Amino acid sequence: MAILVSGAAGFIGMHVSRALMARGEAVIGIDNLNDYYSVQLKQDRLKELEGENFTFEKVDFADHEALEKALDGKSFDRIVHLGAQAGVRYSLTHPRAYIEANISGHLNLMEVARARETAHMVYASSSSVYGGNDSFPFRVEDRVDHPVSLYAATKKADELMSETYAHLYRLPMTGLRFFTVYGPWGRPDMAMWIFTKAILAGEPIPVFNHGKMRRDFTYIDDIVAGIVAALDHPPADDNAEKAGGSTSPHALYNIGNNQSEELMHMIDLLENSLGIKATRDLQPIQPGDVPATAADISAIQRDLGFEPSTPIDIGIPKFVDWYRSYHGNRTG
């Protein structure tokens, strides 16, 4: 039976779909192909997935009637819900987009899972839920009651709604808090893409908080490995406490590289990979941003055997190689 993947034209969704298909799974992909960033990039990702094991439906999963119509007659027994309105800064100017996609959309996917008695629903949360957390590295056991962006608040709400459905309907759910994902086919709104584009164009790069930033950069292949491992291991309905503290069939995990890196070091590696020095425009920290992230991944290591294997000195050159290849006949 197939696996439903939301956000299949997205960065992580494309890679997950491809990995599932590579091991013989059939994938039903859904995406609304919105213009938050390049629709052409999303269409190019979908071309990478073309094949007999992949079915695609263009639909806005925030519209429950359209979603039900798109899925009518299609069979699947698991869901990987990766579609969302992403981005911290965009949430400052387009707040309603986050409520529609991340709150209503998440509810709609849970309702699909409930109606079909889905065996497991894995969904994307975010390291942003940790907000102004003072403990370091961030642990899934930490309180996450003080988000500093609406995006983060919607992801925390997704976790709370998932806990409710796991409790009420015994629906197996796993939430994954991703830490700064990067790699080939990445998102144009992410720092690594923005920096690479600017450096190649000879333009200054905006370096926020005057460069005093740290991120747990996680290569896409490691993220995919964690998602697939989670999908294969639904939390048991045994009243035992799961990662994140639930006694319902609902687990929460961090997925990171287990190594918080200086932003300036990331820029150094980009410069080395591109063979071009960057002009660094030092700026204050932006509203909604946090100066540092780091993932405690002990829970996912213990439960799922997750071990990240790609440090940024290997991952960044791979991203740069792909970027140059992809943009060989394109601009932007």
C-alpha positions as CSV (number, residue, x, y, z in Angstrom):
1,M,0.0,0.0,0.0
2,A,1.2,3.5,-0.7
3,I,2.5,6.3,1.6
4,L,0.9,9.7,1.5
5,V,3.6,12.5,1.5
6,S,2.4,16.1,1.9
7,G,4.7,18.8,0.6
8,A,6.1,16.4,-2.0
9,A,7.3,19.2,-4.2
10,G,9.2,20.7,-1.2
11,F,12.8,20.3,-0.3
12,I,12.5,17.6,2.3
13,G,9.3,16.1,0.8
14,M,11.1,15.4,-2.5
15,H,14.0,13.7,-0.9
16,V,11.8,11.6,1.4
17,S,9.6,10.6,-1.5
18,R,12.6,9.6,-3.6
19,A,14.0,7.5,-0.7
20,L,10.8,5.7,-0.1
21,M,10.4,4.9,-3.8
22,A,14.0,3.7,-3.9
23,R,13.1,1.0,-1.5
24,G,10.1,-0.1,-3.4
25,E,7.3,2.0,-1.8
26,A,4.6,3.6,-3.8
27,V,4.2,7.3,-2.9
28,I,1.1,9.6,-3.3
29,G,2.4,13.1,-3.2
30,I,0.4,16.2,-2.6
31,D,1.4,19.9,-2.8
32,N,-0.3,23.2,-3.7
33,L,2.8,24.5,-5.5
34,N,2.3,28.0,-4.0
35,D,4.6,30.9,-4.9
36,Y,6.2,31.4,-1.5
37,Y,9.4,30.6,-3.5
38,S,10.1,29.5,-7.1
39,V,7.3,27.4,-8.5
40,Q,9.8,26.3,-11.2
41,L,12.1,24.8,-8.5
42,K,9.1,22.8,-7.1
43,Q,8.2,21.6,-10.6
44,D,11.8,20.6,-11.2
45,R,11.8,18.6,-8.0
46,L,8.6,16.8,-9.1
47,K,10.3,15.8,-12.3
48,E,12.9,14.0,-10.2
49,L,10.1,11.9,-8.8
50,E,8.4,10.9,-12.1
51,G,7.8,7.1,-12.3
52,E,5.3,4.4,-11.9
53,N,5.6,4.4,-8.1
54,F,4.8,8.1,-7.8
55,T,1.3,9.7,-8.1
56,F,0.9,13.5,-7.7
57,E,-2.1,15.6,-6.8
58,K,-2.0,19.4,-6.8
59,V,-4.1,20.3,-3.9
60,D,-4.1,22.8,-0.9
61,F,-4.4,20.5,2.1
62,A,-5.7,23.5,4.1
63,D,-8.9,23.1,2.1
64,H,-10.4,20.0,3.6
65,E,-13.0,19.5,0.9
66,A,-10.4,19.8,-1.9
67,L,-8.1,17.4,0.1
68,E,-10.8,14.8,0.5
69,K,-11.7,15.0,-3.2
70,A,-8.1,14.7,-4.2
71,L,-7.6,11.6,-2.0
72,D,-10.9,9.9,-2.9
73,G,-10.3,6.4,-4.2
74,K,-6.6,6.4,-3.3
75,S,-5.3,3.9,-0.8
76,F,-2.4,4.5,1.7
77,D,-1.7,3.3,5.1
78,R,0.9,5.8,6.4
79,I,1.3,9.5,6.2
80,V,4.5,11.7,6.1
81,H,3.2,15.2,6.6
82,L,5.9,17.6,5.6
83,G,3.9,20.3,3.9
84,A,3.7,23.6,5.8
85,Q,4.1,27.4,5.4
86,A,7.8,27.6,6.4
87,G,10.0,30.5,7.3
88,V,10.3,32.6,10.5
89,R,10.6,36.0,8.8
90,Y,7.7,35.5,6.4
91,S,5.5,34.9,9.4
92,L,6.0,38.5,10.5
93,T,4.3,39.8,7.3
94,H,2.0,37.0,6.3
95,P,0.6,35.6,9.6
96,R,-2.6,34.2,8.2
97,A,-0.7,31.9,5.8
98,Y,0.7,30.1,8.8
99,I,-2.7,29.6,10.5
100,E,-4.2,28.2,7.3
101,A,-1.4,25.9,6.3
102,N,0.1,24.9,9.7
103,I,-3.0,24.8,11.9
104,S,-5.9,24.1,9.6
105,G,-3.8,22.0,7.3
106,H,-2.4,19.9,10.1
107,L,-5.9,19.3,11.4
108,N,-7.0,18.2,8.0
109,L,-4.2,15.6,7.7
110,M,-5.0,14.3,11.1
111,E,-8.6,14.0,10.2
112,V,-7.6,12.0,7.1
113,A,-5.5,9.7,9.3
114,R,-8.3,9.3,11.8
115,A,-10.9,8.5,9.2
116,R,-8.7,6.0,7.4
117,E,-7.3,4.5,10.7
118,T,-3.8,5.2,9.4
119,A,-1.1,3.0,10.9
120,H,1.3,6.0,11.5
121,M,1.5,9.7,10.8
122,V,4.9,11.3,10.9
123,Y,4.9,15.1,10.8
124,A,7.3,18.0,10.6
125,S,7.8,20.1,13.7
126,S,10.7,22.5,14.0
127,S,13.6,23.5,16.3
128,S,11.9,26.9,16.3
129,V,9.5,25.7,19.1
130,Y,12.4,26.1,21.6
131,G,12.2,29.9,21.2
132,G,14.0,31.6,24.0
133,N,15.0,28.4,25.7
134,D,18.0,28.9,28.0
135,S,19.1,25.3,28.2
136,F,21.7,24.1,25.6
137,P,21.6,21.8,23.7
138,F,17.8,21.7,23.3
139,R,16.2,18.6,24.6
140,V,12.8,17.2,23.8
141,E,12.1,17.2,27.5
142,D,12.5,21.0,27.7
143,R,9.5,23.3,28.1
144,V,8.6,25.0,24.9
145,D,6.1,27.6,26.1
146,H,7.7,30.7,24.8
147,P,7.9,30.8,21.0
148,V,9.5,34.0,19.5
149,S,7.7,33.8,16.1
150,L,4.3,32.8,14.9
151,Y,5.8,30.1,12.8
152,A,7.2,28.5,16.0
153,A,3.8,28.9,17.7
154,T,2.0,27.1,14.9
155,K,4.5,24.2,15.1
156,K,4.0,23.9,18.9
157,A,0.3,23.9,18.2
158,D,0.7,21.0,15.8
159,E,2.4,19.1,18.5
160,L,-0.4,19.8,21.0
161,M,-3.1,18.8,18.5
162,S,-1.2,15.6,17.7
163,E,-1.1,14.7,21.3
164,T,-4.8,15.2,21.5
165,Y,-5.5,12.9,18.6
166,A,-3.1,10.3,19.8
167,H,-4.9,10.4,23.2
168,L,-8.5,10.5,21.9
169,Y,-8.2,8.2,18.9
170,R,-5.1,6.2,19.7
171,L,-3.6,7.4,16.4
172,P,0.1,6.7,16.3
173,M,1.9,10.0,15.7
174,T,5.6,11.0,15.6
175,G,6.7,14.7,15.5
176,L,10.2,15.6,14.3
177,R,11.8,18.8,15.3
178,F,14.2,19.6,12.4
179,F,17.3,21.6,12.9
180,T,18.4,23.9,9.9
181,V,18.2,21.4,7.0
182,Y,20.4,22.1,4.0
183,G,21.6,20.3,0.9
184,P,20.9,19.8,-2.8
185,W,17.4,20.9,-3.9
186,G,17.2,23.2,-0.9
187,R,15.0,26.2,-0.3
188,P,15.9,29.7,-1.7
189,D,14.8,31.4,1.5
190,M,17.4,29.6,3.6
191,A,20.7,31.3,4.5
192,M,23.0,28.9,2.6
193,W,21.1,29.5,-0.7
194,I,20.9,33.3,-0.1
195,F,24.6,33.5,0.7
196,T,25.7,31.3,-2.3
197,K,23.6,33.3,-4.7
198,A,24.9,36.7,-3.4
199,I,28.6,35.6,-3.3
200,L,28.4,34.3,-6.9
201,A,26.8,37.7,-7.9
202,G,29.5,39.7,-6.1
203,E,26.9,41.1,-3.7
204,P,27.3,41.5,0.0
205,I,25.7,38.9,2.3
206,P,23.5,39.9,5.3
207,V,25.1,38.5,8.4
208,F,22.7,38.9,11.3
209,N,23.5,39.4,15.0
210,H,26.9,40.6,13.7
211,G,27.8,37.0,12.9
212,K,27.3,35.8,16.5
213,M,25.0,33.0,15.5
214,R,25.3,29.2,15.8
215,R,23.2,26.6,14.0
216,D,22.9,22.9,14.1
217,F,23.2,22.5,10.3
218,T,21.7,19.1,9.3
219,Y,22.4,17.6,5.8
220,I,19.3,16.4,4.0
221,D,20.4,12.8,3.7
222,D,20.6,12.6,7.5
223,I,17.2,14.1,7.8
224,V,15.7,11.6,5.4
225,A,17.3,8.7,7.3
226,G,15.7,10.0,10.5
227,I,12.2,10.4,8.9
228,V,12.3,6.9,7.4
229,A,13.4,5.4,10.6
230,A,10.6,7.2,12.5
231,L,8.1,6.1,9.9
232,D,9.1,2.4,10.3
233,H,8.7,2.6,14.1
234,P,5.3,3.9,15.2
235,P,5.1,4.6,18.9
236,A,3.4,1.8,20.8
237,D,0.0,2.3,22.5
238,D,1.2,0.8,25.7
239,N,0.8,3.7,28.2
240,A,4.6,3.9,28.6
241,E,6.2,7.3,28.4
242,K,7.6,8.2,25.0
243,A,10.2,10.7,23.9
244,G,8.7,14.1,24.6
245,G,6.7,12.8,27.7
246,S,3.5,11.4,26.2
247,T,1.9,8.2,27.4
248,S,-0.3,8.0,24.4
249,P,1.1,6.7,21.0
250,H,2.8,10.0,20.3
251,A,6.6,10.6,20.2
252,L,8.7,13.8,19.7
253,Y,12.3,13.8,18.5
254,N,15.0,16.2,17.6
255,I,16.7,15.6,14.3
256,G,20.0,17.5,14.1
257,N,23.6,17.0,13.3
258,N,24.5,17.0,16.9
259,Q,27.0,19.8,16.3
260,S,26.3,23.5,16.6
261,E,28.4,25.5,14.2
262,E,29.4,29.1,14.1
263,L,27.7,31.0,11.3
264,M,31.0,32.6,10.3
265,H,32.5,29.1,9.9
266,M,29.7,28.1,7.6
267,I,30.4,31.2,5.5
268,D,34.1,30.3,5.5
269,L,33.2,26.9,4.0
270,L,31.0,28.5,1.4
271,E,33.8,30.8,0.4
272,N,36.2,27.8,0.1
273,S,33.7,25.8,-1.9
274,L,33.0,28.7,-4.3
275,G,36.5,30.0,-4.5
276,I,35.2,33.5,-3.9
277,K,35.5,35.7,-0.8
278,A,32.2,37.1,0.5
279,T,31.5,40.7,1.5
280,R,30.0,40.3,4.9
281,D,27.3,42.9,5.8
282,L,27.1,42.7,9.6
283,Q,23.5,43.5,10.8
284,P,21.6,43.3,14.1
285,I,19.6,40.2,14.9
286,Q,16.1,40.1,13.2
287,P,12.8,39.9,15.1
288,G,11.8,36.3,15.7
289,D,15.3,34.9,15.3
290,V,17.4,33.1,18.0
291,P,21.2,33.4,18.3
292,A,21.9,29.7,18.7
293,T,20.4,26.3,18.2
294,A,21.8,22.8,19.1
295,A,20.0,19.5,19.1
296,D,20.2,16.9,21.9
297,I,19.5,13.8,19.7
298,S,19.9,11.2,22.5
299,A,16.2,10.2,22.3
300,I,16.2,9.5,18.6
301,Q,19.6,7.8,18.9
302,R,18.3,5.5,21.6
303,D,14.9,4.7,20.1
304,L,15.6,4.7,16.4
305,G,19.3,4.3,16.0
306,F,19.7,7.6,14.3
307,E,23.3,8.7,13.7
308,P,24.0,11.8,11.5
309,S,27.0,11.1,9.2
310,T,27.5,14.3,7.2
311,P,29.5,17.2,8.8
312,I,29.2,20.6,7.1
313,D,32.7,20.5,5.6
314,I,31.3,17.6,3.5
315,G,27.7,18.8,3.1
316,I,28.4,22.4,2.0
317,P,30.6,21.5,-1.0
318,K,27.8,19.0,-2.1
319,F,25.3,21.8,-1.9
320,V,27.5,24.2,-3.8
321,D,28.2,21.6,-6.5
322,W,24.4,21.0,-6.9
323,Y,23.7,24.8,-6.9
324,R,26.2,25.4,-9.7
325,S,24.9,22.5,-11.7
326,Y,21.2,23.5,-11.3
327,H,21.8,27.1,-12.1
328,G,24.0,26.4,-15.1
329,N,21.2,27.5,-17.5
330,R,19.2,29.5,-15.0
331,T,19.4,32.8,-13.0
332,G,18.2,33.4,-9.4
